[in-house]
Amino acid sequence: MKERKFEFYGVDSKTELSIALIAGLALIVVWFGLLLFYYEYFQLDSIVRISKRFFFLCLLIGFSVSVLFIKVLSHRYKNLWTIIALEDHLTITFKNEKWRLEKRDIQKISYLGNENFRYLSFFTNEQKIKIRVGTNFLTPFSTKEDLRLTDEFVEFISPFLKNNFDNKVKKAIHFENQGIYLKNIK
């Protein structure tokens, strides 16, 4: 296998989790704040008196604000992932971090998702690298080109996967290379 470089935009799992927590908090704050405002404005004697329509309208507004937070934060915190595939190792760069994964040390590779997002993860005994690439409204980290490049990377290393791993999850419905690849036990 000759050297090849892949570059695509995405986030890591920690960033994805923090964006999700901030968006969830925004949903709760907006929803609860609107309900509290309604309760106080109309001086209701019980929470049960809040109309169901207004309750769900507040929930819808909170969800909309939450999705807006996801969109803004994901564009702000997405960064370039660079993967250089060599004969015996992978060099992965993201932000200020750089990993060198010897191919013989990789225990598991996970490549999951659907047509709008991909979760690519590498596991060794010492390291876990989790790459998140997506284009739908809950994972707007990337573009279709980034998804294509991620698929191209997995296609490029597929001979390595076929020779060194057991594919425990067979081909999925959504895209060709999906699966969890575990190290062969010999």
Disulfide bonds with the S-S distance in Angstrom:
none
